[in-house]
Amino acid sequence: MTAGGTVLIAASVLWLGSRIYWPEGVVTALGLALGAGLLAVASTGRTPPEPATG
């Protein structure tokens, strides 16, 4: 599991109880954004498949 997935899972658990209320809601929203960003960065590091030649 990547760091982004771990952050998203932790933030999702916090989201169940805090929603948008200060300060838990702000920390949760930032955690969701950080986790999604880390997953996006991790997914762009993969090399695309080679094109078929023929």
N, C-alpha and C positions, 0 to 999 in steps of 0.2 A: 504494500500500500504506500502510496506517495504521501508526502507531507501535506499536500493540498487536500487529499481525501481525509486525512486525519483531522485537519482543521475544520473541514466541512462537517464531519460527523460530530465533533465537539460543539461546534456552533449550532448545529441542528438540535442537539439535546438541550442547549440553553434556550433556543427559540421556543421550545415547548412551554416554558414557564414565564419567559420575560416579555416577549413580543416587542413593543416599541418603547417601553418605559425606561427612563433614565435611571441608573447608568447601565443596567444590564442589557437593555435593548440596543443601545448604541454599540456596546462591545460585541454583542451578538451579530449585528449588521456588519460591523467591520470584520469580524471573523469569517462571515459568509463571503464577503468580498475578497478577503485575503485567500481563503481556500479556493475559490473559483479562479482567482488570478494565478495561484500556484499550479493548479491543474492545467490551465491554459498554457503556461510556460512549459510545463512538463510534456504536454502533448505536441508542442511544436518542435521538440528536440528529435523527433523520430525522422528517419530518412524515408522518403517516398519510395515505392517500389520502382525497379528499373523498367523502362518501357520495353515492350516486346519488339524484337527486330526480326525481320523476316522477309 
